[in-house]
Amino acid sequence: MNWDPVMDWLIQHGTRIAIILALAVLFYFLLKKTAPPAVKKSLEQTMKGQPQVEVEKRCSTLTSLILTSGSAIIAVVTLFLILAQVGINIAALVAGFGILGITVAFAAQSTVKDLIAGFVITMENQYNVGDVVKIAEITGLVEGVNLRRTLLRDLDGILHVVPNGEIRTTSNFTKAWSRANLDISVAYKEDLDRVMSVLKRTWEELAEDPNWGPLMISKTPTVLRVNDFGDSGIIIKVVGETQPIQQWNIMGEFRRRIKRTFDEEGIEIPWPHTKLYFGNQLLSSIPDSHGSEKPLPGAGTTGGSLDKAPNS
């Protein structure tokens, strides 16, 4: 068997294919090496004055998107160049892909819709990797974003894959800053001015703590109002700004300190209870299971009440 034609083809085209593959690998590593610092430098200029954590989240999202898209482009171009070396007419192939693309576009409209929605989400900076968002009725931490889908991890550890085309409304819990929003309930007998003063003092002590202070933007809380007259107590609304995604940690620590401070100050935290009132006409006794009469609490008075608490 004459191997000369094969050797000639390998020398002529095999060398070119090897060079194409080498250049593809080189371009990929150059992209991977230069994209992150370039994106970071650009964002530091365009997002100047915004929190560093927001810059880092945006940088991570855009870098991932650029690397994914760039790798796909390099792979497609490399494939076309190799096919040209093999002897396949690229022009005819591209034309065929164009016709096929139209057919596929009609058959995969949802995918095209996802890609367009993903492009809009990225350009408008609606959310980034590391944000806590609610999209498509799912709340979770954004672990990944590309043009087609968003990855959300909820508190149960479940990873949700949400097609971008399914997103109608985006609720971002951690955009630039967050807010601790608390309803503190106290008994009706308490002095509300004193309670509000204790709440303010407790928050300020938390803000002075070296471990918690850096996570808080508001060093003094906003005691908005008496928010409601509840069934068991009066509810006071307290809010304060925190660093992004830290509101839940701050609220948990604030509640822990409030419980301790209320115990020290003798301020009652109410629990659900029911008051039974028998009116002006009271029975002096009620029959027991044996038919004999048993005195009723509060009998002999013109009015009476019983407080019934859980486990009583």
C-alpha positions in Angstrom: 0.0 0.0 0.0 1.3 3.4 -1.0 1.4 5.7 2.1 2.9 8.6 0.3 -0.5 10.5 -0.4 -1.4 10.0 3.3 1.9 11.3 4.4 1.7 14.3 2.0 -1.8 15.1 3.4 -0.6 14.9 7.0 2.4 17.1 6.3 0.4 19.7 4.5 -2.9 19.7 6.4 -2.1 17.9 9.6 0.5 20.5 10.5 -2.1 23.3 9.9 -4.7 21.5 12.0 -2.1 21.1 14.8 -1.4 24.9 14.5 -5.1 25.7 14.6 -5.6 23.6 17.7 -2.6 25.1 19.4 -3.9 28.6 18.6 -7.3 27.7 19.9 -5.8 26.6 23.2 -3.6 29.7 23.4 -6.6 32.0 22.8 -8.6 30.2 25.5 -5.9 30.6 28.1 -5.3 34.2 27.1 -9.1 34.8 27.5 -9.1 33.1 30.9 -6.1 35.0 32.0 -7.0 38.5 30.8 -10.8 38.6 31.1 -11.1 38.7 35.0 -8.7 41.6 35.5 -10.1 43.5 32.5 -13.6 43.2 33.7 -12.7 44.1 37.3 -10.8 47.2 36.1 -13.7 48.3 34.0 -16.3 47.8 36.7 -14.2 49.7 39.3 -14.5 52.7 37.0 -18.2 52.3 36.0 -19.4 51.3 39.5 -17.2 53.8 41.4 -18.8 54.7 44.7 -20.8 51.5 45.0 -20.1 48.9 47.8 -17.1 46.7 47.0 -19.2 43.6 47.5 -21.5 44.7 44.7 -18.5 45.2 42.4 -17.2 41.7 43.2 -20.6 40.1 42.5 -20.9 41.9 39.2 -17.4 41.0 38.3 -17.9 37.3 39.1 -21.1 37.2 37.0 -19.7 39.0 33.9 -16.4 37.0 34.0 -18.3 33.7 34.0 -20.5 34.9 31.1 -17.6 36.1 29.1 -15.6 32.9 29.6 -18.5 30.7 28.7 -19.4 32.7 25.6 -15.8 33.2 24.5 -15.1 29.5 24.9 -18.1 28.6 22.7 -16.9 31.1 20.0 -13.4 29.7 20.0 -14.7 26.1 19.7 -17.0 27.0 16.8 -14.3 28.9 14.9 -11.7 26.1 15.5 -14.2 23.5 14.2 -14.9 25.5 11.0 -11.2 26.0 10.3 -10.5 22.3 10.8 -13.3 21.3 8.5 -11.9 23.6 5.9 -8.6 21.7 6.1 -10.4 18.5 5.7 -11.9 19.7 2.5 -15.5 20.6 3.5 -16.9 23.7 1.9 -17.5 26.0 4.8 -19.6 28.5 2.8 -22.1 25.8 1.9 -22.0 24.5 5.4 -22.7 28.0 6.9 -25.6 28.5 4.4 -27.0 25.1 5.4 -26.6 26.1 9.1 -28.5 29.3 8.3 -31.5 27.4 6.9 -31.3 24.9 9.7 -31.0 27.7 12.2 -34.3 29.2 11.0 -36.0 25.8 11.4 -34.5 25.2 14.8 -35.6 28.7 15.9 -39.2 28.0 15.2 -38.9 24.6 17.0 -37.1 26.1 20.0 -38.8 29.4 20.6 -38.6 28.9 24.3 -34.8 28.6 24.2 -34.5 31.8 22.1 -36.8 33.5 24.6 -34.5 32.4 27.4 -31.5 33.8 25.7 -33.0 37.1 25.0 -34.3 37.3 28.6 -30.8 36.4 29.9 -29.2 39.1 27.8 -31.6 41.7 29.3 -31.1 40.5 32.8 -27.3 40.7 32.4 -27.3 44.1 30.7 -29.7 45.6 33.3 -27.7 44.1 36.2 -30.9 42.8 37.8 -28.9 40.4 40.0 -25.5 38.7 40.1 -23.9 35.6 41.6 -24.1 35.8 45.4 -27.4 37.8 45.5 -30.5 36.4 47.3 -33.4 36.8 45.0 -37.0 35.7 44.4 -37.7 34.7 40.8 -40.4 32.5 39.3 -41.9 32.1 42.9 -38.5 30.6 44.1 -36.3 32.3 46.7 -32.7 31.4 47.0 -29.0 32.3 46.6 -27.8 32.8 43.0 -25.1 30.3 42.3 -24.8 30.8 38.6 -26.1 32.9 35.7 -25.8 32.6 32.0 -27.9 33.7 29.0 -30.2 30.7 29.2 -30.8 29.9 32.9 -30.3 31.0 36.5 -29.2 28.6 39.3 -30.8 29.2 42.7 -30.0 27.3 46.0 -32.7 27.6 48.6 -32.4 27.1 52.4 -33.1 23.4 52.1 -30.1 23.1 49.9 -32.1 22.4 46.8 -30.6 23.7 43.5 -33.3 25.1 41.2 -32.6 25.6 37.5 -34.8 28.5 36.4 -35.0 29.3 32.6 -34.6 33.0 32.1 -37.6 33.2 29.9 -39.8 32.1 32.9 -38.8 35.2 34.9 -41.4 37.9 35.0 -40.6 39.7 38.3 -37.3 39.8 40.1 -37.1 40.6 43.8 -33.5 41.2 44.9 -33.0 41.1 48.7 -29.4 42.1 48.6 -28.9 44.8 46.0 -26.4 47.4 47.3 -27.8 47.2 50.9 -30.3 45.3 52.9 -32.8 46.1 55.7 -33.5 44.5 59.0 -37.3 44.7 59.5 -38.5 43.5 62.9 -41.9 43.5 64.7 -41.2 43.5 68.5 -44.2 42.6 70.7 -44.6 43.7 74.3 -47.4 43.3 76.9 -50.1 46.0 77.1 -49.1 47.0 80.6 -45.6 48.2 79.5 -44.5 51.8 79.1 -44.0 52.1 75.4 -41.6 55.1 75.6 -39.4 53.0 77.9 -39.6 50.0 75.6 -38.6 52.1 72.6 -35.7 53.5 74.5 -34.5 50.0 75.4 -34.8 48.8 71.8 -32.8 51.8 70.6 -30.1 51.2 73.2 -29.8 47.5 72.4 -29.4 48.2 68.7 -26.7 50.8 69.4 -24.8 48.3 71.7 -25.0 45.8 68.8 -23.6 48.3 66.4 -20.6 49.0 68.8 -19.7 45.3 68.9 -16.6 44.8 66.8 -17.9 41.5 65.4 -21.3 42.9 64.4 -20.7 46.6 63.8 -19.0 46.2 60.4 -22.1 44.4 59.1 -24.5 47.3 60.0 -25.0 50.5 58.1 -27.5 52.1 60.6 -25.7 52.6 63.9 -29.1 53.8 65.4 -32.3 52.0 64.5 -35.5 53.7 63.2 -38.3 52.9 65.6 -41.0 53.6 63.1 -44.2 53.3 65.0 -46.6 51.3 67.2 -47.5 49.0 64.3 -50.5 47.1 65.7 -52.6 46.2 68.7 -52.2 42.4 68.6 -54.3 39.8 70.3 -51.7 39.3 73.1 -49.5 42.4 72.9 -48.6 45.7 71.3 -46.3 45.4 68.2 -43.5 47.9 67.6 -41.9 48.2 64.2 -38.1 48.6 64.2 -36.0 48.8 61.0 -32.3 49.4 60.2 -30.0 49.2 57.2 -27.3 46.5 57.0 -24.7 45.3 54.6 -26.0 43.2 51.7 -27.2 39.7 52.8 -26.5 40.4 56.5 -30.0 41.4 57.5 -31.0 37.9 58.7 -27.9 37.6 60.9 -28.4 41.0 62.4 -32.1 40.3 63.1 -31.2 37.0 64.8 -28.6 38.6 67.0 -30.8 41.6 67.8 -33.7 39.3 68.9 -31.3 37.3 71.1 -30.1 40.5 72.8 -33.7 41.8 73.1 -34.8 38.7 75.0 -31.9 39.0 77.5 -32.4 42.8 77.9 -36.1 42.5 78.4 -35.6 39.9 81.1 -33.1 42.2 82.8 -35.5 45.2 82.6 -38.6 43.2 83.6 -40.3 43.9 80.3 -42.8 41.2 79.5 -42.8 39.5 76.1 -46.5 38.4 75.7 -47.7 34.9 74.7 -51.0 33.9 73.3 -53.8 33.8 75.9 -57.5 34.0 76.1 -59.6 36.0 78.7 -63.0 34.4 79.6 -65.6 36.9 80.9 -68.9 35.7 82.4 -70.8 39.0 82.4 -73.1 40.4 85.1 -75.2 37.3 85.6 -73.0 34.6 87.0 -73.9 31.1 88.1 -73.0 30.4 91.7 -72.2 26.8 90.9 -72.0 24.2 88.2 -72.8 20.5 88.5 -69.8 18.1 88.4 -69.8 14.7 86.8 -71.5 13.1 89.9 -74.4 15.5 89.9 -73.2 17.6 92.9 -72.7 21.3 92.6 -69.2 22.8 92.3 -68.6 26.5 93.0 -67.7 28.5 89.9 -64.6 30.7 90.0 -65.7 34.3 90.6 -69.1 33.3 91.9 -70.8 35.7 94.2 -69.5 38.8 92.3 -71.1 41.0 89.7 -68.5 40.1 87.2 -65.5 37.9 86.8 -62.8 36.9 84.4 -60.3 34.1 83.9 -57.0 34.3 82.1 -56.4 31.1 80.2 -52.8 30.6 79.0 -51.3 27.7 77.2 -50.8 24.6 79.3 -53.0 26.0 82.1 
